[in-house]
Amino acid sequence: MRLFVVLMLLTGLTGCAGMGSSQQTEAGLVDARAKISMGRCDNGLVADLRRHKAPELEQQAAYICLQQGEVVAVEALLEDYRKRHVDPPYPDYSAYLMTLAQYARFEMTEDDDALRLKEGRKVHALFSEFVSDFPDSDYRAEIAPRLNELLEKMAKAEYRLALQAIEAGDTQIGQQRMRYIARYYPHTAPGRDANAWLDQHEER
């Protein structure tokens, strides 16, 4: 399931803008380059790259790790990318991979609506941060459709929680959630359903 989710996220993403081969010759990066060329992602690869600070190799490795659903590895490689390197190449690509890693975390929570909303808010924050930090990035074109998809899925989670509360006899909480959905997710299918439910069950 995790691998399927990540592969879907990577559809249309052609790889790092800096996928050109590195000219670094440090002996400590030999194993890292070999693993990247073989498409391997493991703790040793992450540790080697963190130790030797090879930014373009870090991006290449993060892409491979994301393909394999290794979200923790992606985060370990890129979460402080701009802090560890002076004027690193393609910072927007690293930031975008981080948004995809968090989106993968969100997608892996489909059986827990409360957790799904928590992880979804983190994705939303990263999307907003990315657009603010990189207004001219080519990857901005990928944000809008993913944001719409995110909002639809978050609204569905909110709606399910509202119905669960109502079915459990906690109508007040259910109504509050319905109002929240109608207000903050008005252009989603659950937003329209929430409006219909409110029209039927309460005076507004």
Sine and cosine of phi, psi and omega as CSV:
sin_phi,cos_phi,sin_psi,cos_psi,sin_omega,cos_omega
0.00,0.00,-0.72,0.69,-0.01,-1.00
-0.87,0.49,-0.70,0.72,-0.04,-1.00
-0.91,0.41,-0.66,0.75,0.01,-1.00
-0.87,0.49,-0.71,0.71,0.00,-1.00
-0.85,0.53,-0.73,0.68,-0.07,-1.00
-0.93,0.36,-0.63,0.78,0.03,-1.00
-0.88,0.47,-0.60,0.80,0.06,-1.00
-0.91,0.42,-0.63,0.78,0.01,-1.00
-0.90,0.43,-0.54,0.84,-0.09,-1.00
-1.00,0.07,-0.08,1.00,0.02,-1.00
-0.86,0.52,0.82,-0.58,-0.01,-1.00
1.00,-0.02,-0.21,0.98,0.03,-1.00
-1.00,-0.02,0.88,-0.47,-0.17,-0.99
-1.00,0.01,-0.01,1.00,0.02,-1.00
0.92,-0.39,0.07,-1.00,-0.12,-0.99
-0.90,0.43,0.66,-0.75,0.07,-1.00
-0.90,0.44,-0.32,0.95,-0.01,-1.00
-0.93,-0.37,0.68,0.73,-0.08,-1.00
-0.98,0.21,0.00,1.00,0.06,-1.00
-0.86,0.50,0.53,-0.85,-0.08,-1.00
-0.91,0.41,0.64,-0.77,0.02,-1.00
-0.98,0.22,0.53,-0.85,0.01,-1.00
-0.99,-0.15,0.10,0.99,0.00,-1.00
-0.92,0.39,0.53,-0.85,-0.09,-1.00
-0.85,-0.53,0.17,0.99,-0.02,-1.00
-0.85,0.53,0.73,-0.69,-0.02,-1.00
-0.86,0.51,-0.53,0.85,-0.04,-1.00
-0.92,0.39,-0.24,0.97,-0.01,-1.00
-0.99,-0.14,-0.01,1.00,-0.03,-1.00
-0.87,0.48,-0.75,0.66,0.00,-1.00
-0.90,0.44,-0.62,0.78,-0.01,-1.00
-0.89,0.46,-0.70,0.71,0.02,-1.00
-0.89,0.45,-0.63,0.78,0.00,-1.00
-0.90,0.44,-0.70,0.72,0.00,-1.00
-0.90,0.43,-0.66,0.75,0.02,-1.00
-0.89,0.45,-0.68,0.73,-0.01,-1.00
-0.90,0.44,-0.47,0.88,0.02,-1.00
-1.00,-0.05,-0.01,1.00,0.02,-1.00
0.96,0.29,0.54,0.84,-0.01,-1.00
-0.98,-0.18,0.59,-0.81,0.06,-1.00
-0.74,-0.67,0.87,-0.50,0.05,-1.00
-0.47,-0.88,0.08,-1.00,-0.05,-1.00
-0.89,0.45,-0.55,0.83,0.01,-1.00
-0.90,0.43,-0.65,0.76,0.03,-1.00
-0.88,0.47,-0.72,0.69,0.00,-1.00
-0.88,0.47,-0.71,0.71,-0.03,-1.00
-0.89,0.45,-0.69,0.73,0.00,-1.00
-0.88,0.48,-0.69,0.73,-0.05,-1.00
-0.95,0.31,-0.58,0.81,0.08,-1.00
-0.90,0.43,-0.58,0.82,-0.06,-1.00
-0.95,0.30,-0.64,0.76,-0.15,-0.99
-0.98,-0.18,-0.11,0.99,0.09,-1.00
0.79,0.61,0.96,0.29,0.08,-1.00
-0.88,-0.48,1.00,0.02,-0.19,-0.98
-0.83,0.56,-0.69,0.72,-0.03,-1.00
-0.93,0.37,-0.59,0.81,0.07,-1.00
-0.92,0.39,-0.57,0.82,0.05,-1.00
-0.87,0.49,-0.67,0.75,0.02,-1.00
-0.92,0.40,-0.68,0.74,0.02,-1.00
-0.89,0.47,-0.70,0.72,0.00,-1.00
-0.91,0.42,-0.65,0.76,0.00,-1.00
-0.88,0.47,-0.64,0.77,0.04,-1.00
-0.88,0.47,-0.70,0.71,0.02,-1.00
-0.90,0.44,-0.69,0.72,0.01,-1.00
-0.89,0.45,-0.62,0.78,0.02,-1.00
-0.91,0.41,-0.62,0.79,0.07,-1.00
-0.84,0.54,-0.54,0.84,-0.05,-1.00
-1.00,-0.07,0.08,1.00,0.03,-1.00
0.97,0.23,0.27,0.96,-0.01,-1.00
-1.00,0.03,0.96,0.26,-0.11,-0.99
-0.90,0.44,-0.65,0.76,-0.01,-1.00
-0.87,0.50,-0.64,0.77,0.01,-1.00
-0.91,0.42,-0.66,0.75,0.04,-1.00
-0.86,0.51,-0.72,0.69,-0.02,-1.00
-0.90,0.43,-0.63,0.78,0.01,-1.00
-0.90,0.43,-0.55,0.83,-0.01,-1.00
-0.98,0.21,-0.57,0.82,-0.24,-0.97
-0.86,-0.51,-0.14,0.99,-0.14,-0.99
-0.90,0.44,-0.47,0.88,0.04,-1.00
-0.85,-0.53,0.54,0.84,-0.07,-1.00
-0.80,0.60,-0.75,0.67,-0.07,-1.00
-0.96,0.26,-0.34,0.94,0.02,-1.00
-0.99,0.12,-0.56,0.83,-0.09,-1.00
-0.99,0.14,-0.33,0.94,-0.07,-1.00
-0.87,-0.50,0.58,-0.82,0.07,-1.00
-1.00,0.02,0.88,-0.48,-0.01,-1.00
0.74,0.67,0.86,0.52,-0.06,-1.00
-0.95,0.32,0.41,-0.91,0.01,-1.00
-0.96,0.28,0.58,-0.81,0.14,-0.99
0.76,0.65,0.83,0.56,0.02,-1.00
-0.89,0.45,-0.47,0.88,0.02,-1.00
-0.92,0.39,-0.56,0.83,0.02,-1.00
-0.92,0.39,-0.68,0.74,0.04,-1.00
-0.88,0.47,-0.69,0.72,0.01,-1.00
-0.90,0.45,-0.62,0.78,0.00,-1.00
-0.92,0.38,-0.65,0.76,0.07,-1.00
-0.87,0.48,-0.58,0.81,0.04,-1.00
-0.91,0.40,-0.61,0.79,0.06,-1.00
-0.91,0.42,-0.62,0.79,0.02,-1.00
-0.92,0.38,-0.59,0.81,0.05,-1.00
-0.89,0.45,-0.70,0.72,0.02,-1.00
-0.93,0.37,-0.58,0.82,0.05,-1.00
-0.89,0.45,-0.61,0.79,0.05,-1.00
-0.89,0.45,-0.65,0.76,0.08,-1.00
-0.86,0.51,-0.68,0.73,0.04,-1.00
-0.86,0.51,-0.74,0.68,-0.05,-1.00
-0.91,0.42,-0.44,0.90,-0.02,-1.00
-0.98,0.19,0.03,1.00,-0.07,-1.00
-0.95,-0.31,0.35,0.94,-0.14,-0.99
-0.89,0.46,-0.28,0.96,0.02,-1.00
-1.00,-0.06,0.03,1.00,-0.03,-1.00
-0.66,-0.75,0.99,-0.11,-0.13,-0.99
-0.90,0.43,-0.61,0.79,0.00,-1.00
-0.90,0.44,-0.70,0.71,0.04,-1.00
-0.92,0.39,-0.59,0.81,0.01,-1.00
-0.86,0.51,-0.67,0.74,0.02,-1.00
-0.92,0.39,-0.63,0.77,0.02,-1.00
-0.88,0.48,-0.73,0.68,-0.01,-1.00
-0.94,0.33,-0.54,0.84,0.02,-1.00
-0.90,0.43,-0.62,0.78,0.04,-1.00
-0.90,0.44,-0.57,0.82,0.05,-1.00
-0.91,0.41,-0.66,0.76,0.04,-1.00
-0.88,0.47,-0.72,0.70,-0.02,-1.00
-0.85,0.52,-0.68,0.74,0.02,-1.00
-0.89,0.45,-0.65,0.76,0.01,-1.00
-0.92,0.38,-0.63,0.78,0.06,-1.00
-0.86,0.50,-0.72,0.69,-0.01,-1.00
-0.89,0.46,-0.67,0.74,0.01,-1.00
-0.89,0.45,-0.65,0.76,-0.02,-1.00
-0.89,0.46,-0.74,0.67,-0.01,-1.00
-0.88,0.48,-0.61,0.79,0.01,-1.00
-0.94,0.34,-0.67,0.74,-0.07,-1.00
-0.98,0.21,-0.51,0.86,-0.11,-0.99
-0.76,-0.65,0.91,0.40,-0.07,-1.00
-0.89,0.46,-0.37,0.93,-0.05,-1.00
-0.96,-0.26,0.14,0.99,-0.05,-1.00
-0.94,0.34,0.64,-0.77,0.09,-1.00
-0.89,0.45,-0.42,0.91,-0.04,-1.00
-0.97,0.25,-0.17,0.99,0.05,-1.00
-0.86,0.51,-0.52,0.85,-0.01,-1.00
-0.89,0.46,-0.38,0.92,0.00,-1.00
-0.99,0.12,-0.29,0.96,-0.14,-0.99
-0.96,0.30,-0.74,0.67,-0.12,-0.99
-0.83,0.55,-0.78,0.63,0.00,-1.00
-0.91,0.42,-0.57,0.82,0.04,-1.00
-0.94,0.35,-0.58,0.81,0.03,-1.00
-0.91,0.41,-0.68,0.74,0.04,-1.00
-0.88,0.48,-0.66,0.75,0.03,-1.00
-0.90,0.43,-0.67,0.74,0.02,-1.00
-0.87,0.49,-0.74,0.67,-0.03,-1.00
-0.89,0.45,-0.62,0.78,0.03,-1.00
-0.89,0.46,-0.70,0.72,-0.04,-1.00
-0.95,0.31,-0.60,0.80,0.06,-1.00
-0.92,0.40,-0.64,0.77,0.03,-1.00
-0.89,0.46,-0.63,0.78,0.04,-1.00
-0.89,0.45,-0.64,0.77,0.02,-1.00
-0.91,0.42,-0.69,0.72,0.05,-1.00
-0.87,0.49,-0.68,0.74,-0.04,-1.00
-0.91,0.41,-0.66,0.75,0.04,-1.00
-0.89,0.47,-0.66,0.75,0.02,-1.00
-0.91,0.41,-0.60,0.80,0.05,-1.00
-0.89,0.45,-0.73,0.68,0.01,-1.00
-0.90,0.44,-0.63,0.78,0.03,-1.00
-0.88,0.48,-0.66,0.75,0.02,-1.00
-0.90,0.44,-0.68,0.73,0.00,-1.00
-0.90,0.43,-0.70,0.71,0.00,-1.00
-0.91,0.41,-0.46,0.89,0.03,-1.00
-0.99,0.10,0.00,1.00,0.04,-1.00
1.00,-0.06,0.02,1.00,0.01,-1.00
-0.99,-0.10,0.95,0.32,-0.10,-0.99
-0.89,0.45,-0.60,0.80,-0.03,-1.00
-0.88,0.48,-0.74,0.68,0.04,-1.00
-0.89,0.45,-0.66,0.75,0.02,-1.00
-0.87,0.49,-0.69,0.72,0.03,-1.00
-0.90,0.44,-0.65,0.76,0.02,-1.00
-0.87,0.49,-0.66,0.75,0.02,-1.00
-0.92,0.39,-0.63,0.78,0.02,-1.00
-0.89,0.46,-0.67,0.74,0.04,-1.00
-0.89,0.45,-0.65,0.76,0.01,-1.00
-0.88,0.48,-0.72,0.70,0.00,-1.00
-0.89,0.46,-0.72,0.70,-0.01,-1.00
-0.88,0.48,-0.57,0.82,-0.05,-1.00
-0.99,0.17,-0.70,0.72,-0.16,-0.99
-0.98,-0.18,-0.22,0.98,0.04,-1.00
-0.78,-0.62,0.76,0.65,-0.14,-0.99
-0.91,0.41,-0.43,0.90,-0.09,-1.00
-0.99,-0.14,0.18,0.98,0.05,-1.00
-0.98,-0.18,0.28,-0.96,0.06,-1.00
-0.88,0.48,-0.71,0.70,0.06,-1.00
-0.89,0.46,-0.53,0.85,0.06,-1.00
-0.88,0.47,-0.68,0.73,0.04,-1.00
-0.93,0.38,-0.63,0.78,0.04,-1.00
-0.90,0.43,-0.63,0.78,0.02,-1.00
-0.90,0.43,-0.66,0.75,0.06,-1.00
-0.88,0.48,-0.67,0.74,0.02,-1.00
-0.90,0.44,-0.66,0.75,0.01,-1.00
-0.90,0.44,-0.69,0.72,0.00,-1.00
-0.90,0.43,-0.65,0.76,0.04,-1.00
-0.87,0.49,-0.54,0.84,-0.07,-1.00
-1.00,0.09,-0.52,0.86,-0.19,-0.98
-0.94,-0.35,-0.16,0.99,0.01,-1.00
-0.48,-0.88,0.36,-0.93,0.08,-1.00
-1.00,0.04,0.76,-0.66,-0.02,-1.00
-0.82,-0.57,0.00,0.00,0.00,0.00
